[in-house]
Amino acid sequence: MTVVWYTILERFNATSLSLQKVDIDLISAVKLYDSLVTFLLQLRDIFDETEEKAKSYVEIQEYKEATISALSDVSGSLTSPVHQIQN
């Protein structure tokens, strides 16, 4: 979880610093916000990579061996309200 938040906060900080510059123009500000939104939307696509990075920092072998499929088996029986509405 720390790896995910570090990635998010690092990007927000960089964007914030750029937006605070005195000489920034409106077009650049809009591009920065668009880039931030795109980054957040793409985080879902790189979850596996982020999880692998997090596993590399952990010394607990059980966590390193855990897979997403094992976690989905536990939560697979639970359905979200959105999923229930769609079905």
Biopython code that builds the backbone (N, CA, C, O; Angstrom):
import numpy as np
from Bio.PDB.StructureBuilder import StructureBuilder

atoms = [
    (1, "MET", "N", (0.818, -1.187, 0.000)),
    (1, "MET", "CA", (0.000, 0.000, 0.000)),
    (1, "MET", "C", (0.867, 1.257, 0.000)),
    (1, "MET", "O", (0.527, 2.264, -0.621)),
    (2, "THR", "N", (1.987, 1.176, 0.707)),
    (2, "THR", "CA", (2.888, 2.317, 0.770)),
    (2, "THR", "C", (3.430, 2.667, -0.608)),
    (2, "THR", "O", (3.574, 3.844, -0.939)),
    (3, "VAL", "N", (3.728, 1.661, -1.408)),
    (3, "VAL", "CA", (4.264, 1.899, -2.750)),
    (3, "VAL", "C", (3.232, 2.637, -3.598)),
    (3, "VAL", "O", (3.581, 3.552, -4.344)),
    (4, "VAL", "N", (1.979, 2.249, -3.488)),
    (4, "VAL", "CA", (0.915, 2.905, -4.250)),
    (4, "VAL", "C", (0.795, 4.370, -3.838)),
    (4, "VAL", "O", (0.771, 5.260, -4.688)),
    (5, "TRP", "N", (0.720, 4.612, -2.542)),
    (5, "TRP", "CA", (0.572, 5.991, -2.075)),
    (5, "TRP", "C", (1.806, 6.829, -2.391)),
    (5, "TRP", "O", (1.682, 8.009, -2.720)),
    (6, "TYR", "N", (2.989, 6.236, -2.296)),
    (6, "TYR", "CA", (4.203, 6.983, -2.639)),
    (6, "TYR", "C", (4.149, 7.436, -4.093)),
    (6, "TYR", "O", (4.468, 8.582, -4.409)),
    (7, "THR", "N", (3.742, 6.527, -4.971)),
    (7, "THR", "CA", (3.655, 6.839, -6.398)),
    (7, "THR", "C", (2.658, 7.965, -6.652)),
    (7, "THR", "O", (2.934, 8.894, -7.411)),
    (8, "ILE", "N", (1.508, 7.870, -6.016)),
    (8, "ILE", "CA", (0.462, 8.891, -6.193)),
    (8, "ILE", "C", (0.915, 10.242, -5.650)),
    (8, "ILE", "O", (0.811, 11.260, -6.334)),
    (9, "LEU", "N", (1.415, 10.245, -4.424)),
    (9, "LEU", "CA", (1.801, 11.510, -3.792)),
    (9, "LEU", "C", (3.002, 12.153, -4.470)),
    (9, "LEU", "O", (3.103, 13.378, -4.536)),
    (10, "GLU", "N", (3.907, 11.327, -4.971)),
    (10, "GLU", "CA", (5.061, 11.863, -5.696)),
    (10, "GLU", "C", (4.598, 12.620, -6.946)),
    (10, "GLU", "O", (5.100, 13.703, -7.247)),
    (11, "ARG", "N", (3.646, 12.045, -7.659)),
    (11, "ARG", "CA", (3.128, 12.681, -8.877)),
    (11, "ARG", "C", (2.338, 13.946, -8.549)),
    (11, "ARG", "O", (2.471, 14.959, -9.235)),
    (12, "PHE", "N", (1.507, 13.887, -7.490)),
    (12, "PHE", "CA", (0.758, 15.073, -7.081)),
    (12, "PHE", "C", (1.694, 16.196, -6.666)),
    (12, "PHE", "O", (1.448, 17.362, -6.977)),
    (13, "ASN", "N", (2.763, 15.853, -5.967)),
    (13, "ASN", "CA", (3.719, 16.865, -5.527)),
    (13, "ASN", "C", (4.407, 17.528, -6.715)),
    (13, "ASN", "O", (4.544, 18.750, -6.755)),
    (14, "ALA", "N", (4.837, 16.727, -7.676)),
    (14, "ALA", "CA", (5.495, 17.278, -8.862)),
    (14, "ALA", "C", (4.547, 18.201, -9.629)),
    (14, "ALA", "O", (4.946, 19.271, -10.088)),
    (15, "THR", "N", (3.292, 17.776, -9.764)),
    (15, "THR", "CA", (2.294, 18.602, -10.455)),
    (15, "THR", "C", (2.044, 19.891, -9.686)),
    (15, "THR", "O", (1.968, 20.970, -10.274)),
    (16, "SER", "N", (1.918, 19.772, -8.384)),
    (16, "SER", "CA", (1.674, 20.944, -7.541)),
    (16, "SER", "C", (2.814, 21.956, -7.651)),
    (16, "SER", "O", (2.573, 23.158, -7.765)),
    (17, "LEU", "N", (4.043, 21.470, -7.616)),
    (17, "LEU", "CA", (5.190, 22.374, -7.729)),
    (17, "LEU", "C", (5.197, 23.096, -9.076)),
    (17, "LEU", "O", (5.516, 24.282, -9.151)),
    (18, "SER", "N", (4.845, 22.377, -10.127)),
    (18, "SER", "CA", (4.791, 23.001, -11.455)),
    (18, "SER", "C", (3.679, 24.047, -11.529)),
    (18, "SER", "O", (3.852, 25.108, -12.128)),
    (19, "LEU", "N", (2.541, 23.737, -10.917)),
    (19, "LEU", "CA", (1.413, 24.674, -10.948)),
    (19, "LEU", "C", (1.678, 25.940, -10.131)),
    (19, "LEU", "O", (1.053, 26.972, -10.374)),
    (20, "GLN", "N", (2.591, 25.871, -9.176)),
    (20, "GLN", "CA", (2.890, 27.018, -8.326)),
    (20, "GLN", "C", (3.921, 27.970, -8.926)),
    (20, "GLN", "O", (4.206, 29.021, -8.351)),
    (21, "LYS", "N", (4.471, 27.614, -10.057)),
    (21, "LYS", "CA", (5.461, 28.496, -10.684)),
    (21, "LYS", "C", (4.800, 29.809, -11.106)),
    (21, "LYS", "O", (3.651, 29.829, -11.545)),
    (22, "VAL", "N", (5.529, 30.871, -10.966)),
    (22, "VAL", "CA", (5.015, 32.212, -11.250)),
    (22, "VAL", "C", (4.724, 32.391, -12.735)),
    (22, "VAL", "O", (3.763, 33.065, -13.106)),
    (23, "ASP", "N", (5.536, 31.799, -13.569)),
    (23, "ASP", "CA", (5.413, 32.044, -15.002)),
    (23, "ASP", "C", (4.581, 31.002, -15.760)),
    (23, "ASP", "O", (4.669, 30.929, -16.985)),
    (24, "ILE", "N", (3.788, 30.206, -15.066)),
    (24, "ILE", "CA", (2.991, 29.182, -15.738)),
    (24, "ILE", "C", (1.803, 29.828, -16.461)),
    (24, "ILE", "O", (1.161, 30.742, -15.943)),
    (25, "ASP", "N", (1.534, 29.337, -17.649)),
    (25, "ASP", "CA", (0.392, 29.865, -18.404)),
    (25, "ASP", "C", (-0.786, 28.892, -18.272)),
    (25, "ASP", "O", (-0.622, 27.763, -17.810)),
    (26, "LEU", "N", (-1.951, 29.340, -18.677)),
    (26, "LEU", "CA", (-3.169, 28.565, -18.522)),
    (26, "LEU", "C", (-3.133, 27.258, -19.312)),
    (26, "LEU", "O", (-3.610, 26.232, -18.826)),
    (27, "ILE", "N", (-2.588, 27.282, -20.493)),
    (27, "ILE", "CA", (-2.519, 26.073, -21.311)),
    (27, "ILE", "C", (-1.657, 25.012, -20.623)),
    (27, "ILE", "O", (-2.013, 23.834, -20.608)),
    (28, "SER", "N", (-0.544, 25.422, -20.065)),
    (28, "SER", "CA", (0.326, 24.481, -19.347)),
    (28, "SER", "C", (-0.374, 23.913, -18.115)),
    (28, "SER", "O", (-0.238, 22.728, -17.812)),
    (29, "ALA", "N", (-1.115, 24.748, -17.412)),
    (29, "ALA", "CA", (-1.841, 24.294, -16.225)),
    (29, "ALA", "C", (-2.886, 23.239, -16.595)),
    (29, "ALA", "O", (-3.026, 22.226, -15.909)),
    (30, "VAL", "N", (-3.607, 23.481, -17.668)),
    (30, "VAL", "CA", (-4.610, 22.511, -18.122)),
    (30, "VAL", "C", (-3.944, 21.195, -18.515)),
    (30, "VAL", "O", (-4.454, 20.121, -18.198)),
    (31, "LYS", "N", (-2.817, 21.275, -19.198)),
    (31, "LYS", "CA", (-2.090, 20.065, -19.596)),
    (31, "LYS", "C", (-1.612, 19.284, -18.374)),
    (31, "LYS", "O", (-1.652, 18.053, -18.359)),
    (32, "LEU", "N", (-1.160, 20.010, -17.351)),
    (32, "LEU", "CA", (-0.719, 19.344, -16.126)),
    (32, "LEU", "C", (-1.875, 18.616, -15.447)),
    (32, "LEU", "O", (-1.718, 17.480, -15.000)),
    (33, "TYR", "N", (-3.030, 19.262, -15.369)),
    (33, "TYR", "CA", (-4.203, 18.618, -14.765)),
    (33, "TYR", "C", (-4.654, 17.414, -15.587)),
    (33, "TYR", "O", (-4.987, 16.370, -15.027)),
    (34, "ASP", "N", (-4.667, 17.552, -16.905)),
    (34, "ASP", "CA", (-5.037, 16.428, -17.766)),
    (34, "ASP", "C", (-4.080, 15.256, -17.592)),
    (34, "ASP", "O", (-4.496, 14.098, -17.549)),
    (35, "SER", "N", (-2.806, 15.570, -17.492)),
    (35, "SER", "CA", (-1.798, 14.541, -17.294)),
    (35, "SER", "C", (-2.004, 13.825, -15.964)),
    (35, "SER", "O", (-1.849, 12.606, -15.885)),
    (36, "LEU", "N", (-2.348, 14.563, -14.937)),
    (36, "LEU", "CA", (-2.588, 13.981, -13.619)),
    (36, "LEU", "C", (-3.805, 13.059, -13.643)),
    (36, "LEU", "O", (-3.775, 11.974, -13.061)),
    (37, "VAL", "N", (-4.856, 13.480, -14.303)),
    (37, "VAL", "CA", (-6.052, 12.650, -14.423)),
    (37, "VAL", "C", (-5.730, 11.362, -15.183)),
    (37, "VAL", "O", (-6.137, 10.276, -14.769)),
    (38, "THR", "N", (-5.007, 11.484, -16.283)),
    (38, "THR", "CA", (-4.619, 10.310, -17.066)),
    (38, "THR", "C", (-3.768, 9.362, -16.236)),
    (38, "THR", "O", (-3.952, 8.146, -16.294)),
    (39, "PHE", "N", (-2.851, 9.904, -15.475)),
    (39, "PHE", "CA", (-1.994, 9.099, -14.603)),
    (39, "PHE", "C", (-2.839, 8.299, -13.615)),
    (39, "PHE", "O", (-2.611, 7.105, -13.423)),
    (40, "LEU", "N", (-3.802, 8.950, -12.998)),
    (40, "LEU", "CA", (-4.645, 8.270, -12.018)),
    (40, "LEU", "C", (-5.485, 7.171, -12.668)),
    (40, "LEU", "O", (-5.670, 6.103, -12.084)),
    (41, "LEU", "N", (-5.981, 7.422, -13.847)),
    (41, "LEU", "CA", (-6.762, 6.409, -14.547)),
    (41, "LEU", "C", (-5.902, 5.207, -14.953)),
    (41, "LEU", "O", (-6.390, 4.077, -14.992)),
    (42, "GLN", "N", (-4.640, 5.448, -15.251)),
    (42, "GLN", "CA", (-3.741, 4.373, -15.674)),
    (42, "GLN", "C", (-3.193, 3.555, -14.509)),
    (42, "GLN", "O", (-2.617, 2.487, -14.719)),
    (43, "LEU", "N", (-3.367, 4.045, -13.292)),
    (43, "LEU", "CA", (-2.865, 3.305, -12.133)),
    (43, "LEU", "C", (-3.475, 1.909, -12.041)),
    (43, "LEU", "O", (-2.809, 0.971, -11.604)),
    (44, "ARG", "N", (-4.710, 1.768, -12.442)),
    (44, "ARG", "CA", (-5.349, 0.455, -12.409)),
    (44, "ARG", "C", (-4.633, -0.526, -13.328)),
    (44, "ARG", "O", (-4.527, -1.713, -13.020)),
    (45, "ASP", "N", (-4.146, -0.027, -14.449)),
    (45, "ASP", "CA", (-3.492, -0.893, -15.421)),
    (45, "ASP", "C", (-2.124, -1.386, -14.956)),
    (45, "ASP", "O", (-1.649, -2.426, -15.413)),
    (46, "ILE", "N", (-1.499, -0.652, -14.058)),
    (46, "ILE", "CA", (-0.154, -1.039, -13.605)),
    (46, "ILE", "C", (-0.168, -1.595, -12.182)),
    (46, "ILE", "O", (0.866, -1.623, -11.515)),
    (47, "PHE", "N", (-1.333, -2.036, -11.719)),
    (47, "PHE", "CA", (-1.416, -2.552, -10.348)),
    (47, "PHE", "C", (-0.486, -3.736, -10.138)),
    (47, "PHE", "O", (0.196, -3.809, -9.116)),
    (48, "ASP", "N", (-0.446, -4.665, -11.088)),
    (48, "ASP", "CA", (0.413, -5.840, -10.940)),
    (48, "ASP", "C", (1.879, -5.450, -10.807)),
    (48, "ASP", "O", (2.601, -6.015, -9.986)),
    (49, "GLU", "N", (2.318, -4.491, -11.606)),
    (49, "GLU", "CA", (3.702, -4.018, -11.524)),
    (49, "GLU", "C", (3.982, -3.381, -10.167)),
    (49, "GLU", "O", (5.039, -3.596, -9.573)),
    (50, "THR", "N", (3.033, -2.604, -9.690)),
    (50, "THR", "CA", (3.185, -1.939, -8.401)),
    (50, "THR", "C", (3.233, -2.959, -7.274)),
    (50, "THR", "O", (4.013, -2.817, -6.332)),
    (51, "GLU", "N", (2.398, -3.986, -7.372)),
    (51, "GLU", "CA", (2.401, -5.027, -6.343)),
    (51, "GLU", "C", (3.728, -5.779, -6.331)),
    (51, "GLU", "O", (4.255, -6.089, -5.262)),
    (52, "GLU", "N", (4.268, -6.072, -7.502)),
    (52, "GLU", "CA", (5.558, -6.744, -7.571)),
    (52, "GLU", "C", (6.662, -5.883, -6.955)),
    (52, "GLU", "O", (7.557, -6.392, -6.280)),
    (53, "LYS", "N", (6.586, -4.587, -7.197)),
    (53, "LYS", "CA", (7.561, -3.661, -6.604)),
    (53, "LYS", "C", (7.443, -3.691, -5.081)),
    (53, "LYS", "O", (8.448, -3.703, -4.370)),
    (54, "ALA", "N", (6.211, -3.703, -4.592)),
    (54, "ALA", "CA", (5.988, -3.746, -3.142)),
    (54, "ALA", "C", (6.518, -5.050, -2.554)),
    (54, "ALA", "O", (7.117, -5.055, -1.479)),
    (55, "LYS", "N", (6.298, -6.150, -3.261)),
    (55, "LYS", "CA", (6.786, -7.445, -2.779)),
    (55, "LYS", "C", (8.308, -7.460, -2.672)),
    (55, "LYS", "O", (8.860, -8.143, -1.810)),
    (56, "SER", "N", (8.979, -6.725, -3.527)),
    (56, "SER", "CA", (10.438, -6.714, -3.483)),
    (56, "SER", "C", (10.970, -6.033, -2.221)),
    (56, "SER", "O", (12.115, -6.256, -1.830)),
    (57, "TYR", "N", (10.139, -5.203, -1.585)),
    (57, "TYR", "CA", (10.562, -4.521, -0.365)),
    (57, "TYR", "C", (10.269, -5.329, 0.894)),
    (57, "TYR", "O", (10.761, -4.992, 1.971)),
    (58, "VAL", "N", (9.482, -6.380, 0.773)),
    (58, "VAL", "CA", (9.017, -7.129, 1.940)),
    (58, "VAL", "C", (9.880, -8.368, 2.139)),
    (58, "VAL", "O", (10.259, -9.046, 1.183)),
    (59, "GLU", "N", (10.177, -8.642, 3.391)),
    (59, "GLU", "CA", (10.981, -9.821, 3.697)),
    (59, "GLU", "C", (10.124, -11.019, 4.104)),
    (59, "GLU", "O", (10.651, -12.119, 4.269)),
    (60, "ILE", "N", (8.836, -10.831, 4.265)),
    (60, "ILE", "CA", (7.951, -11.921, 4.669)),
    (60, "ILE", "C", (7.656, -12.791, 3.454)),
    (60, "ILE", "O", (7.049, -12.333, 2.487)),
    (61, "GLN", "N", (8.079, -14.020, 3.507)),
    (61, "GLN", "CA", (7.966, -14.923, 2.370)),
    (61, "GLN", "C", (6.509, -15.198, 1.985)),
    (61, "GLN", "O", (6.196, -15.310, 0.800)),
    (62, "GLU", "N", (5.616, -15.308, 2.975)),
    (62, "GLU", "CA", (4.216, -15.596, 2.677)),
    (62, "GLU", "C", (3.605, -14.510, 1.797)),
    (62, "GLU", "O", (2.820, -14.810, 0.898)),
    (63, "TYR", "N", (3.956, -13.264, 2.046)),
    (63, "TYR", "CA", (3.414, -12.180, 1.225)),
    (63, "TYR", "C", (4.002, -12.219, -0.176)),
    (63, "TYR", "O", (3.301, -11.989, -1.161)),
    (64, "LYS", "N", (5.282, -12.508, -0.256)),
    (64, "LYS", "CA", (5.924, -12.573, -1.566)),
    (64, "LYS", "C", (5.293, -13.653, -2.441)),
    (64, "LYS", "O", (5.223, -13.507, -3.661)),
    (65, "GLU", "N", (4.836, -14.730, -1.819)),
    (65, "GLU", "CA", (4.264, -15.843, -2.566)),
    (65, "GLU", "C", (2.775, -15.655, -2.849)),
    (65, "GLU", "O", (2.204, -16.378, -3.666)),
    (66, "ALA", "N", (2.156, -14.709, -2.193)),
    (66, "ALA", "CA", (0.727, -14.486, -2.398)),
    (66, "ALA", "C", (0.474, -14.019, -3.823)),
    (66, "ALA", "O", (1.286, -13.302, -4.408)),
    (67, "THR", "N", (-0.651, -14.432, -4.369)),
    (67, "THR", "CA", (-1.000, -14.022, -5.719)),
    (67, "THR", "C", (-2.344, -13.321, -5.700)),
    (67, "THR", "O", (-3.123, -13.454, -4.756)),
    (68, "ILE", "N", (-2.593, -12.590, -6.737)),
    (68, "ILE", "CA", (-3.866, -11.901, -6.846)),
    (68, "ILE", "C", (-5.002, -12.912, -6.939)),
    (68, "ILE", "O", (-6.093, -12.661, -6.427)),
    (69, "SER", "N", (-4.765, -14.035, -7.578)),
    (69, "SER", "CA", (-5.834, -15.034, -7.707)),
    (69, "SER", "C", (-6.239, -15.579, -6.340)),
    (69, "SER", "O", (-7.414, -15.861, -6.104)),
    (70, "ALA", "N", (-5.265, -15.728, -5.438)),
    (70, "ALA", "CA", (-5.603, -16.186, -4.092)),
    (70, "ALA", "C", (-6.469, -15.161, -3.386)),
    (70, "ALA", "O", (-7.401, -15.514, -2.664)),
    (71, "LEU", "N", (-6.163, -13.909, -3.594)),
    (71, "LEU", "CA", (-6.972, -12.863, -2.978)),
    (71, "LEU", "C", (-8.351, -12.790, -3.604)),
    (71, "LEU", "O", (-9.330, -12.531, -2.904)),
    (72, "SER", "N", (-8.449, -13.010, -4.900)),
    (72, "SER", "CA", (-9.746, -12.942, -5.563)),
    (72, "SER", "C", (-10.629, -14.117, -5.163)),
    (72, "SER", "O", (-11.854, -13.995, -5.178)),
    (73, "ASP", "N", (-10.027, -15.265, -4.802)),
    (73, "ASP", "CA", (-10.819, -16.392, -4.325)),
    (73, "ASP", "C", (-11.551, -16.031, -3.045)),
    (73, "ASP", "O", (-12.686, -16.454, -2.829)),
    (74, "VAL", "N", (-10.899, -15.250, -2.199)),
    (74, "VAL", "CA", (-11.509, -14.830, -0.943)),
    (74, "VAL", "C", (-12.621, -13.833, -1.192)),
    (74, "VAL", "O", (-13.692, -13.932, -0.594)),
    (75, "SER", "N", (-12.378, -12.878, -2.066)),
    (75, "SER", "CA", (-13.370, -11.837, -2.306)),
    (75, "SER", "C", (-14.329, -12.186, -3.443)),
    (75, "SER", "O", (-15.291, -11.456, -3.680)),
    (76, "GLY", "N", (-14.080, -13.285, -4.147)),
    (76, "GLY", "CA", (-14.906, -13.652, -5.283)),
    (76, "GLY", "C", (-16.359, -13.900, -4.932)),
    (76, "GLY", "O", (-17.245, -13.679, -5.757)),
    (77, "SER", "N", (-16.614, -14.358, -3.707)),
    (77, "SER", "CA", (-17.991, -14.622, -3.310)),
    (77, "SER", "C", (-18.746, -13.346, -2.985)),
    (77, "SER", "O", (-19.975, -13.341, -2.924)),
    (78, "LEU", "N", (-18.006, -12.266, -2.775)),
    (78, "LEU", "CA", (-18.641, -10.991, -2.475)),
    (78, "LEU", "C", (-18.912, -10.251, -3.769)),
    (78, "LEU", "O", (-18.056, -10.197, -4.652)),
    (79, "THR", "N", (-20.080, -9.691, -3.881)),
    (79, "THR", "CA", (-20.388, -8.901, -5.065)),
    (79, "THR", "C", (-20.655, -7.477, -4.640)),
    (79, "THR", "O", (-21.295, -7.223, -3.620)),
    (80, "SER", "N", (-20.164, -6.568, -5.425)),
    (80, "SER", "CA", (-20.373, -5.159, -5.119)),
    (80, "SER", "C", (-21.774, -4.745, -5.523)),
    (80, "SER", "O", (-22.386, -5.397, -6.368)),
    (81, "PRO", "N", (-22.298, -3.674, -4.936)),
    (81, "PRO", "CA", (-23.620, -3.187, -5.334)),
    (81, "PRO", "C", (-23.671, -2.842, -6.825)),
    (81, "PRO", "O", (-24.703, -3.035, -7.468)),
    (82, "VAL", "N", (-22.572, -2.337, -7.376)),
    (82, "VAL", "CA", (-22.553, -2.002, -8.802)),
    (82, "VAL", "C", (-22.701, -3.275, -9.632)),
    (82, "VAL", "O", (-23.446, -3.304, -10.612)),
    (83, "HIS", "N", (-21.986, -4.328, -9.230)),
    (83, "HIS", "CA", (-22.058, -5.595, -9.948)),
    (83, "HIS", "C", (-23.473, -6.174, -9.868)),
    (83, "HIS", "O", (-23.971, -6.726, -10.850)),
    (84, "GLN", "N", (-24.117, -6.053, -8.717)),
    (84, "GLN", "CA", (-25.477, -6.550, -8.551)),
    (84, "GLN", "C", (-26.451, -5.791, -9.447)),
    (84, "GLN", "O", (-27.361, -6.392, -10.017)),
    (85, "ILE", "N", (-26.273, -4.505, -9.575)),
    (85, "ILE", "CA", (-27.166, -3.688, -10.398)),
    (85, "ILE", "C", (-27.001, -4.045, -11.866)),
    (85, "ILE", "O", (-27.982, -4.122, -12.604)),
    (86, "GLN", "N", (-25.746, -4.267, -12.295)),
    (86, "GLN", "CA", (-25.476, -4.575, -13.690)),
    (86, "GLN", "C", (-26.038, -5.927, -14.087)),
    (86, "GLN", "O", (-26.390, -6.124, -15.250)),
    (87, "ASN", "N", (-26.131, -6.858, -13.158)),
    (87, "ASN", "CA", (-26.645, -8.194, -13.471)),
    (87, "ASN", "C", (-28.104, -8.185, -13.319)),
    (87, "ASN", "O", (-28.754, -9.208, -13.533)),
]
sb = StructureBuilder()
sb.init_structure("model")
sb.init_model(0)
sb.init_chain("A")
sb.init_seg("    ")
for serial, (resi, resn, name, xyz) in enumerate(atoms, 1):
    if name == "N":
        sb.init_residue(resn, " ", resi, " ")
    sb.init_atom(name, np.array(xyz, "f"), 0.0, 1.0, " ", f" {name:<3s}", serial, name[0])
structure = sb.get_structure()
